[in-house]
Amino acid sequence: MKTVYGPVPSWRLGASLGIDPICQRKICSFDCIYCQLGKTTELTVKRREFVTVDTVLTDLKEALQRVTSICAVTFSGTGEPELASNLGELIIEVRKVAPKDVPVVVLTNSSLMNQKQVRKDLSHADMVVAKLDAPNRQLFQQISQPHPSIDYHEMLDGMRKFKQEFTGKYTLQMMFTQENKNFAREMASRAKEIKPDDIQLDTPIRPSKTLPLTPQEMMEVKKHFNEFNTISVYEAQKVKAKPINPKETNKRRPLK
Ligand code: SF4
């Protein structure tokens, strides 16, 4: 399995070359009800090395020779990037190889951000997109289905701390589903506590077990976020990107 895939068309980042620091069956600290990768096969919070830095750099150099233009290099893939114990080193080394004008981004579910070492690892990125899908513990359990050791309020605390420490761009990503669509005001209050640079308002339009909200419903959600710089999935420009390896890409980004 290659550690580099895409580029994929990301409504948030443009043509994004993906780096998968997990690179196995889906291993995550959550089992989100809308996950496009299906059921979590290993629900864990234990950090470990899944792929070596050398493997990623070899795959990345090969991919960069084959792509014409990209807008971002993004850590994401078959599970939660924070679980990779070598994430910090991976970001540092990828930053040296990636084109200078292209941001190195990490997409994370924020679950381990309350750990100092995880925040230190993430701090090497140019941009971190941190997920928060629930305004309270009960909805967190229902939507994110986290590992039993993850405490909602400790996670929030980690998200706030990381905002204070991080000098790069901090984007909050909120996924709206039938379960939390009536809690947009409470979600906006949580966002106020975290103070992100901007917010991506999302709904699962990719294949998943959960039905997305309609554009009308997302407009209603957005009304609660007036004081933030927001982008909503239905308002984003369409992006085109041709993956260099469709089979590898489809493992992380299943087609409709
Ligand atoms: S955090 Fe991401 S990879 Fe993990 S279950 Fe949720 S959507 Fe899937």
py3Dmol code that shows the C-alpha trace and the ligand (Angstrom):
import py3Dmol

protein = """\
ATOM      1  CA  MET A   1       0.000   0.000   0.000  1.00  0.00           C
ATOM      2  CA  LYS A   2       1.470   3.392  -1.005  1.00  0.00           C
ATOM      3  CA  THR A   3       1.638   6.098   1.644  1.00  0.00           C
ATOM      4  CA  VAL A   4       0.915   8.887  -0.862  1.00  0.00           C
ATOM      5  CA  TYR A   5      -2.332   9.137  -2.824  1.00  0.00           C
ATOM      6  CA  GLY A   6      -4.334  11.598  -4.906  1.00  0.00           C
ATOM      7  CA  PRO A   7      -4.260  14.417  -5.719  1.00  0.00           C
ATOM      8  CA  VAL A   8      -7.885  14.519  -4.618  1.00  0.00           C
ATOM      9  CA  PRO A   9     -10.247  17.422  -5.277  1.00  0.00           C
ATOM     10  CA  SER A  10     -10.818  19.021  -1.890  1.00  0.00           C
ATOM     11  CA  TRP A  11     -13.488  21.724  -1.623  1.00  0.00           C
ATOM     12  CA  ARG A  12     -11.469  23.066   1.265  1.00  0.00           C
ATOM     13  CA  LEU A  13      -7.902  22.906  -0.019  1.00  0.00           C
ATOM     14  CA  GLY A  14      -8.020  22.545  -3.820  1.00  0.00           C
ATOM     15  CA  ALA A  15      -6.022  19.728  -5.489  1.00  0.00           C
ATOM     16  CA  SER A  16      -4.602  17.963  -2.454  1.00  0.00           C
ATOM     17  CA  LEU A  17      -1.863  15.345  -2.462  1.00  0.00           C
ATOM     18  CA  GLY A  18      -2.643  12.986   0.428  1.00  0.00           C
ATOM     19  CA  ILE A  19      -0.172  11.448   2.862  1.00  0.00           C
ATOM     20  CA  ASP A  20      -1.456   8.503   4.854  1.00  0.00           C
ATOM     21  CA  PRO A  21       0.537   8.061   8.104  1.00  0.00           C
ATOM     22  CA  ILE A  22      -1.603   5.032   9.082  1.00  0.00           C
ATOM     23  CA  CYS A  23      -1.782   3.164   5.770  1.00  0.00           C
ATOM     24  CA  GLN A  24      -3.669   0.088   6.973  1.00  0.00           C
ATOM     25  CA  ARG A  25      -7.225  -0.979   7.498  1.00  0.00           C
ATOM     26  CA  LYS A  26      -9.127   1.842   9.201  1.00  0.00           C
ATOM     27  CA  ILE A  27      -7.537   2.595  12.594  1.00  0.00           C
ATOM     28  CA  CYS A  28      -9.069   5.498  14.450  1.00  0.00           C
ATOM     29  CA  SER A  29      -9.885   6.891  17.883  1.00  0.00           C
ATOM     30  CA  PHE A  30     -13.447   7.556  16.656  1.00  0.00           C
ATOM     31  CA  ASP A  31     -16.050   5.599  14.745  1.00  0.00           C
ATOM     32  CA  CYS A  32     -18.070   8.516  13.309  1.00  0.00           C
ATOM     33  CA  ILE A  33     -21.538   7.605  12.119  1.00  0.00           C
ATOM     34  CA  TYR A  34     -20.906   9.282   8.742  1.00  0.00           C
ATOM     35  CA  CYS A  35     -17.383   7.952   8.085  1.00  0.00           C
ATOM     36  CA  GLN A  36     -16.843   7.327   4.377  1.00  0.00           C
ATOM     37  CA  LEU A  37     -14.286   4.613   5.209  1.00  0.00           C
ATOM     38  CA  GLY A  38     -16.890   2.412   6.928  1.00  0.00           C
ATOM     39  CA  LYS A  39     -16.559   0.885  10.383  1.00  0.00           C
ATOM     40  CA  THR A  40     -13.410   1.446  12.469  1.00  0.00           C
ATOM     41  CA  THR A  41     -11.569  -1.890  12.584  1.00  0.00           C
ATOM     42  CA  GLU A  42      -9.311  -0.844  15.469  1.00  0.00           C
ATOM     43  CA  LEU A  43     -10.656   1.727  17.914  1.00  0.00           C
ATOM     44  CA  THR A  44      -7.594   2.958  19.787  1.00  0.00           C
ATOM     45  CA  VAL A  45      -5.862   5.912  21.410  1.00  0.00           C
ATOM     46  CA  LYS A  46      -2.446   4.239  21.533  1.00  0.00           C
ATOM     47  CA  ARG A  47       0.122   6.072  19.423  1.00  0.00           C
ATOM     48  CA  ARG A  48       2.571   3.987  17.424  1.00  0.00           C
ATOM     49  CA  GLU A  49       4.634   4.088  14.252  1.00  0.00           C
ATOM     50  CA  PHE A  50       2.662   2.758  11.302  1.00  0.00           C
ATOM     51  CA  VAL A  51       4.898   3.832   8.403  1.00  0.00           C
ATOM     52  CA  THR A  52       8.519   4.955   8.352  1.00  0.00           C
ATOM     53  CA  VAL A  53       9.636   8.449   7.375  1.00  0.00           C
ATOM     54  CA  ASP A  54      11.815   6.942   4.619  1.00  0.00           C
ATOM     55  CA  THR A  55       8.848   5.147   3.042  1.00  0.00           C
ATOM     56  CA  VAL A  56       6.771   8.334   3.002  1.00  0.00           C
ATOM     57  CA  LEU A  57       9.606  10.406   1.520  1.00  0.00           C
ATOM     58  CA  THR A  58      10.262   7.838  -1.214  1.00  0.00           C
ATOM     59  CA  ASP A  59       6.556   7.725  -2.124  1.00  0.00           C
ATOM     60  CA  LEU A  60       6.264  11.511  -1.973  1.00  0.00           C
ATOM     61  CA  LYS A  61       9.254  12.182  -4.225  1.00  0.00           C
ATOM     62  CA  GLU A  62       7.909   9.681  -6.753  1.00  0.00           C
ATOM     63  CA  ALA A  63       4.432  11.266  -6.655  1.00  0.00           C
ATOM     64  CA  LEU A  64       5.784  14.804  -7.016  1.00  0.00           C
ATOM     65  CA  GLN A  65       7.503  13.803 -10.241  1.00  0.00           C
ATOM     66  CA  ARG A  66       4.164  12.711 -11.666  1.00  0.00           C
ATOM     67  CA  VAL A  67       1.817  15.519 -10.608  1.00  0.00           C
ATOM     68  CA  THR A  68       1.609  18.765 -12.524  1.00  0.00           C
ATOM     69  CA  SER A  69       0.234  21.102  -9.910  1.00  0.00           C
ATOM     70  CA  ILE A  70      -1.074  20.772  -6.350  1.00  0.00           C
ATOM     71  CA  CYS A  71      -2.531  23.204  -3.827  1.00  0.00           C
ATOM     72  CA  ALA A  72      -1.728  21.310  -0.611  1.00  0.00           C
ATOM     73  CA  VAL A  73       0.013  18.270   0.846  1.00  0.00           C
ATOM     74  CA  THR A  74      -2.394  16.834   3.382  1.00  0.00           C
ATOM     75  CA  PHE A  75      -1.974  14.275   6.155  1.00  0.00           C
ATOM     76  CA  SER A  76      -5.147  12.193   6.145  1.00  0.00           C
ATOM     77  CA  GLY A  77      -6.067   8.727   4.877  1.00  0.00           C
ATOM     78  CA  THR A  78      -7.084   5.404   6.442  1.00  0.00           C
ATOM     79  CA  GLY A  79      -7.354   6.626  10.022  1.00  0.00           C
ATOM     80  CA  GLU A  80      -6.500   9.355  12.506  1.00  0.00           C
ATOM     81  CA  PRO A  81      -3.089  11.016  11.845  1.00  0.00           C
ATOM     82  CA  GLU A  82      -2.595  11.909  15.539  1.00  0.00           C
ATOM     83  CA  LEU A  83      -2.226   8.180  16.238  1.00  0.00           C
ATOM     84  CA  ALA A  84       1.086   8.126  14.337  1.00  0.00           C
ATOM     85  CA  SER A  85       3.819   8.510  16.966  1.00  0.00           C
ATOM     86  CA  ASN A  86       6.216   9.817  14.285  1.00  0.00           C
ATOM     87  CA  LEU A  87       3.770  12.477  13.040  1.00  0.00           C
ATOM     88  CA  GLY A  88       6.017  15.398  14.043  1.00  0.00           C
ATOM     89  CA  GLU A  89       9.040  13.985  12.242  1.00  0.00           C
ATOM     90  CA  LEU A  90       6.911  13.098   9.227  1.00  0.00           C
ATOM     91  CA  ILE A  91       5.629  16.678   8.946  1.00  0.00           C
ATOM     92  CA  ILE A  92       9.130  18.159   9.322  1.00  0.00           C
ATOM     93  CA  GLU A  93      10.599  15.901   6.619  1.00  0.00           C
ATOM     94  CA  VAL A  94       7.631  16.273   4.251  1.00  0.00           C
ATOM     95  CA  ARG A  95       7.916  20.068   4.626  1.00  0.00           C
ATOM     96  CA  LYS A  96      11.510  19.841   3.312  1.00  0.00           C
ATOM     97  CA  VAL A  97      10.460  17.887   0.198  1.00  0.00           C
ATOM     98  CA  ALA A  98       7.083  19.488  -0.636  1.00  0.00           C
ATOM     99  CA  PRO A  99       7.036  22.550  -2.933  1.00  0.00           C
ATOM    100  CA  LYS A 100       7.776  25.647  -0.834  1.00  0.00           C
ATOM    101  CA  ASP A 101       4.614  27.502  -1.855  1.00  0.00           C
ATOM    102  CA  VAL A 102       2.328  24.568  -0.982  1.00  0.00           C
ATOM    103  CA  PRO A 103       1.024  24.294   2.615  1.00  0.00           C
ATOM    104  CA  VAL A 104       1.499  21.095   4.603  1.00  0.00           C
ATOM    105  CA  VAL A 105      -1.856  20.431   6.238  1.00  0.00           C
ATOM    106  CA  VAL A 106      -3.083  17.929   8.850  1.00  0.00           C
ATOM    107  CA  LEU A 107      -6.726  16.874   9.015  1.00  0.00           C
ATOM    108  CA  THR A 108      -7.433  15.607  12.516  1.00  0.00           C
ATOM    109  CA  ASN A 109     -10.362  14.582  14.685  1.00  0.00           C
ATOM    110  CA  SER A 110      -8.715  16.501  17.602  1.00  0.00           C
ATOM    111  CA  SER A 111      -9.096  13.513  19.940  1.00  0.00           C
ATOM    112  CA  LEU A 112      -5.526  13.525  21.313  1.00  0.00           C
ATOM    113  CA  MET A 113      -4.939  17.289  21.264  1.00  0.00           C
ATOM    114  CA  ASN A 114      -4.977  17.393  25.052  1.00  0.00           C
ATOM    115  CA  GLN A 115      -1.575  15.620  24.943  1.00  0.00           C
ATOM    116  CA  LYS A 116       1.379  18.028  24.925  1.00  0.00           C
ATOM    117  CA  GLN A 117       3.432  15.829  22.586  1.00  0.00           C
ATOM    118  CA  VAL A 118       0.571  15.633  20.055  1.00  0.00           C
ATOM    119  CA  ARG A 119       0.283  19.441  20.027  1.00  0.00           C
ATOM    120  CA  LYS A 120       4.039  19.694  19.559  1.00  0.00           C
ATOM    121  CA  ASP A 121       3.881  17.267  16.606  1.00  0.00           C
ATOM    122  CA  LEU A 122       1.009  19.178  14.982  1.00  0.00           C
ATOM    123  CA  SER A 123       2.781  22.506  15.479  1.00  0.00           C
ATOM    124  CA  HIS A 124       5.159  21.722  12.578  1.00  0.00           C
ATOM    125  CA  ALA A 125       2.299  21.932  10.033  1.00  0.00           C
ATOM    126  CA  ASP A 126       1.403  25.095   8.132  1.00  0.00           C
ATOM    127  CA  MET A 127      -2.280  24.462   8.699  1.00  0.00           C
ATOM    128  CA  VAL A 128      -4.330  22.190  10.961  1.00  0.00           C
ATOM    129  CA  VAL A 129      -7.964  21.399  10.242  1.00  0.00           C
ATOM    130  CA  ALA A 130      -9.430  20.235  13.555  1.00  0.00           C
ATOM    131  CA  LYS A 131     -12.779  18.494  13.683  1.00  0.00           C
ATOM    132  CA  LEU A 132     -15.534  19.117  16.241  1.00  0.00           C
ATOM    133  CA  ASP A 133     -18.943  17.585  15.539  1.00  0.00           C
ATOM    134  CA  ALA A 134     -20.757  17.912  18.864  1.00  0.00           C
ATOM    135  CA  PRO A 135     -21.590  20.676  21.350  1.00  0.00           C
ATOM    136  CA  ASN A 136     -21.872  18.326  24.329  1.00  0.00           C
ATOM    137  CA  ARG A 137     -20.806  14.953  25.679  1.00  0.00           C
ATOM    138  CA  GLN A 138     -24.035  13.171  24.777  1.00  0.00           C
ATOM    139  CA  LEU A 139     -23.982  14.131  21.097  1.00  0.00           C
ATOM    140  CA  PHE A 140     -20.235  13.468  20.997  1.00  0.00           C
ATOM    141  CA  GLN A 141     -20.915   9.864  22.021  1.00  0.00           C
ATOM    142  CA  GLN A 142     -23.741   9.568  19.511  1.00  0.00           C
ATOM    143  CA  ILE A 143     -21.991  11.090  16.464  1.00  0.00           C
ATOM    144  CA  SER A 144     -18.261  10.460  16.970  1.00  0.00           C
ATOM    145  CA  GLN A 145     -18.557   7.162  18.913  1.00  0.00           C
ATOM    146  CA  PRO A 146     -15.116   7.738  20.493  1.00  0.00           C
ATOM    147  CA  HIS A 147     -12.768   5.355  22.252  1.00  0.00           C
ATOM    148  CA  PRO A 148     -14.077   4.999  25.861  1.00  0.00           C
ATOM    149  CA  SER A 149     -11.052   6.792  27.320  1.00  0.00           C
ATOM    150  CA  ILE A 150     -11.683  10.039  25.398  1.00  0.00           C
ATOM    151  CA  ASP A 151     -13.321  12.722  27.481  1.00  0.00           C
ATOM    152  CA  TYR A 152     -15.202  15.409  25.540  1.00  0.00           C
ATOM    153  CA  HIS A 153     -14.201  18.289  27.814  1.00  0.00           C
ATOM    154  CA  GLU A 154     -10.538  17.259  27.967  1.00  0.00           C
ATOM    155  CA  MET A 155     -10.543  17.154  24.157  1.00  0.00           C
ATOM    156  CA  LEU A 156     -12.045  20.670  24.016  1.00  0.00           C
ATOM    157  CA  ASP A 157      -9.408  21.849  26.440  1.00  0.00           C
ATOM    158  CA  GLY A 158      -6.718  20.467  24.131  1.00  0.00           C
ATOM    159  CA  MET A 159      -8.296  22.236  21.151  1.00  0.00           C
ATOM    160  CA  ARG A 160      -8.275  25.566  23.014  1.00  0.00           C
ATOM    161  CA  LYS A 161      -4.679  25.091  24.173  1.00  0.00           C
ATOM    162  CA  PHE A 162      -3.503  24.248  20.658  1.00  0.00           C
ATOM    163  CA  LYS A 163      -5.081  27.455  19.335  1.00  0.00           C
ATOM    164  CA  GLN A 164      -3.097  29.471  21.870  1.00  0.00           C
ATOM    165  CA  GLU A 165       0.188  27.760  20.969  1.00  0.00           C
ATOM    166  CA  PHE A 166      -0.046  27.235  17.209  1.00  0.00           C
ATOM    167  CA  THR A 167       1.391  29.901  14.902  1.00  0.00           C
ATOM    168  CA  GLY A 168      -0.010  28.386  11.682  1.00  0.00           C
ATOM    169  CA  LYS A 169      -3.566  28.484  10.360  1.00  0.00           C
ATOM    170  CA  TYR A 170      -6.110  26.803  12.630  1.00  0.00           C
ATOM    171  CA  THR A 171      -9.318  25.810  10.901  1.00  0.00           C
ATOM    172  CA  LEU A 172     -12.255  24.252  12.695  1.00  0.00           C
ATOM    173  CA  GLN A 173     -14.287  21.703  10.752  1.00  0.00           C
ATOM    174  CA  MET A 174     -17.840  20.972  11.833  1.00  0.00           C
ATOM    175  CA  MET A 175     -19.850  18.195  10.241  1.00  0.00           C
ATOM    176  CA  PHE A 176     -23.607  18.727  10.404  1.00  0.00           C
ATOM    177  CA  THR A 177     -25.943  15.742  10.278  1.00  0.00           C
ATOM    178  CA  GLN A 178     -29.551  15.020  11.260  1.00  0.00           C
ATOM    179  CA  GLU A 179     -28.285  14.425  14.836  1.00  0.00           C
ATOM    180  CA  ASN A 180     -26.764  17.874  15.462  1.00  0.00           C
ATOM    181  CA  LYS A 181     -28.549  20.139  12.951  1.00  0.00           C
ATOM    182  CA  ASN A 182     -30.714  21.669  15.676  1.00  0.00           C
ATOM    183  CA  PHE A 183     -27.663  22.470  17.813  1.00  0.00           C
ATOM    184  CA  ALA A 184     -25.978  24.981  15.504  1.00  0.00           C
ATOM    185  CA  ARG A 185     -26.206  27.758  18.107  1.00  0.00           C
ATOM    186  CA  GLU A 186     -24.490  25.579  20.718  1.00  0.00           C
ATOM    187  CA  MET A 187     -21.859  24.520  18.153  1.00  0.00           C
ATOM    188  CA  ALA A 188     -21.138  28.200  17.439  1.00  0.00           C
ATOM    189  CA  SER A 189     -20.673  28.775  21.184  1.00  0.00           C
ATOM    190  CA  ARG A 190     -18.069  26.012  21.291  1.00  0.00           C
ATOM    191  CA  ALA A 191     -16.336  27.596  18.295  1.00  0.00           C
ATOM    192  CA  LYS A 192     -16.209  30.902  20.186  1.00  0.00           C
ATOM    193  CA  GLU A 193     -14.329  29.177  23.001  1.00  0.00           C
ATOM    194  CA  ILE A 194     -11.756  27.763  20.582  1.00  0.00           C
ATOM    195  CA  LYS A 195     -11.346  30.943  18.470  1.00  0.00           C
ATOM    196  CA  PRO A 196     -10.303  29.327  15.160  1.00  0.00           C
ATOM    197  CA  ASP A 197      -9.040  31.374  12.215  1.00  0.00           C
ATOM    198  CA  ASP A 198     -11.946  30.069  10.153  1.00  0.00           C
ATOM    199  CA  ILE A 199     -14.620  27.380  10.116  1.00  0.00           C
ATOM    200  CA  GLN A 200     -15.573  24.814   7.490  1.00  0.00           C
ATOM    201  CA  LEU A 201     -19.249  23.910   7.737  1.00  0.00           C
ATOM    202  CA  ASP A 202     -19.659  20.456   6.285  1.00  0.00           C
ATOM    203  CA  THR A 203     -22.314  17.788   5.749  1.00  0.00           C
ATOM    204  CA  PRO A 204     -21.616  14.232   4.514  1.00  0.00           C
ATOM    205  CA  ILE A 205     -22.131  14.599   0.781  1.00  0.00           C
ATOM    206  CA  ARG A 206     -19.679  11.771   0.050  1.00  0.00           C
ATOM    207  CA  PRO A 207     -20.883   8.131   0.272  1.00  0.00           C
ATOM    208  CA  SER A 208     -21.818   7.332   3.861  1.00  0.00           C
ATOM    209  CA  LYS A 209     -24.574   5.769   5.939  1.00  0.00           C
ATOM    210  CA  THR A 210     -25.811   9.221   6.938  1.00  0.00           C
ATOM    211  CA  LEU A 211     -27.934  11.491   4.787  1.00  0.00           C
ATOM    212  CA  PRO A 212     -26.500  14.983   4.208  1.00  0.00           C
ATOM    213  CA  LEU A 213     -28.366  18.137   5.149  1.00  0.00           C
ATOM    214  CA  THR A 214     -29.903  20.021   2.244  1.00  0.00           C
ATOM    215  CA  PRO A 215     -28.434  23.346   1.021  1.00  0.00           C
ATOM    216  CA  GLN A 216     -31.410  25.049   2.712  1.00  0.00           C
ATOM    217  CA  GLU A 217     -30.682  23.361   6.038  1.00  0.00           C
ATOM    218  CA  MET A 218     -26.990  24.314   5.774  1.00  0.00           C
ATOM    219  CA  MET A 219     -28.036  27.942   5.183  1.00  0.00           C
ATOM    220  CA  GLU A 220     -29.964  27.792   8.464  1.00  0.00           C
ATOM    221  CA  VAL A 221     -26.903  26.364  10.224  1.00  0.00           C
ATOM    222  CA  LYS A 222     -24.663  29.065   8.796  1.00  0.00           C
ATOM    223  CA  LYS A 223     -26.815  31.861  10.232  1.00  0.00           C
ATOM    224  CA  HIS A 224     -25.443  31.009  13.675  1.00  0.00           C
ATOM    225  CA  PHE A 225     -21.847  31.513  12.516  1.00  0.00           C
ATOM    226  CA  ASN A 226     -22.139  35.087  11.231  1.00  0.00           C
ATOM    227  CA  GLU A 227     -19.283  36.387  13.335  1.00  0.00           C
ATOM    228  CA  PHE A 228     -16.843  33.816  11.894  1.00  0.00           C
ATOM    229  CA  ASN A 229     -15.057  33.534   8.602  1.00  0.00           C
ATOM    230  CA  THR A 230     -16.863  30.438   7.257  1.00  0.00           C
ATOM    231  CA  ILE A 231     -16.995  28.317   4.151  1.00  0.00           C
ATOM    232  CA  SER A 232     -19.830  25.866   3.618  1.00  0.00           C
ATOM    233  CA  VAL A 233     -19.556  22.733   1.486  1.00  0.00           C
ATOM    234  CA  TYR A 234     -22.404  23.760  -0.844  1.00  0.00           C
ATOM    235  CA  GLU A 235     -20.869  27.188  -1.484  1.00  0.00           C
ATOM    236  CA  ALA A 236     -17.394  25.944  -2.311  1.00  0.00           C
ATOM    237  CA  GLN A 237     -16.053  26.105  -5.831  1.00  0.00           C
ATOM    238  CA  LYS A 238     -15.846  22.812  -7.720  1.00  0.00           C
ATOM    239  CA  VAL A 239     -12.258  21.560  -7.877  1.00  0.00           C
ATOM    240  CA  LYS A 240     -10.800  19.143 -10.413  1.00  0.00           C
ATOM    241  CA  ALA A 241      -7.887  16.801  -9.700  1.00  0.00           C
ATOM    242  CA  LYS A 242      -6.706  13.665 -11.455  1.00  0.00           C
ATOM    243  CA  PRO A 243      -5.236  11.054  -9.093  1.00  0.00           C
ATOM    244  CA  ILE A 244      -1.931   9.514 -10.139  1.00  0.00           C
ATOM    245  CA  ASN A 245      -3.073   6.187  -8.704  1.00  0.00           C
ATOM    246  CA  PRO A 246      -6.895   5.813  -8.687  1.00  0.00           C
ATOM    247  CA  LYS A 247      -6.787   2.476  -6.813  1.00  0.00           C
ATOM    248  CA  GLU A 248      -4.726   3.881  -3.909  1.00  0.00           C
ATOM    249  CA  THR A 249      -6.852   7.019  -3.876  1.00  0.00           C
ATOM    250  CA  ASN A 250     -10.120   5.091  -3.802  1.00  0.00           C
ATOM    251  CA  LYS A 251      -9.019   3.297  -0.595  1.00  0.00           C
ATOM    252  CA  ARG A 252      -8.952   6.655   1.213  1.00  0.00           C
ATOM    253  CA  ARG A 253     -11.538   8.573  -0.778  1.00  0.00           C
ATOM    254  CA  PRO A 254     -14.204   6.127  -2.067  1.00  0.00           C
ATOM    255  CA  LEU A 255     -15.922   7.341  -5.232  1.00  0.00           C
ATOM    256  CA  LYS A 256     -19.703   7.763  -5.342  1.00  0.00           C
TER     257      LYS A 256
END
"""
ligand_1 = """\
8
SF4
S -12.409 10.650 12.694
Fe -12.375 10.565 10.465
S -11.510 8.533 9.962
Fe -12.106 8.493 12.129
S -14.161 7.621 12.119
Fe -14.372 9.862 12.075
S -14.529 10.416 9.908
Fe -13.725 8.318 10.002
"""
view = py3Dmol.view(width=600, height=400)
view.addModel(protein, "pdb")
view.setStyle({"model": 0}, {"cartoon": {"style": "trace"}})
view.addModel(ligand_1, "xyz")
view.setStyle({"model": 1}, {"stick": {}})
view.zoomTo()
view.show()
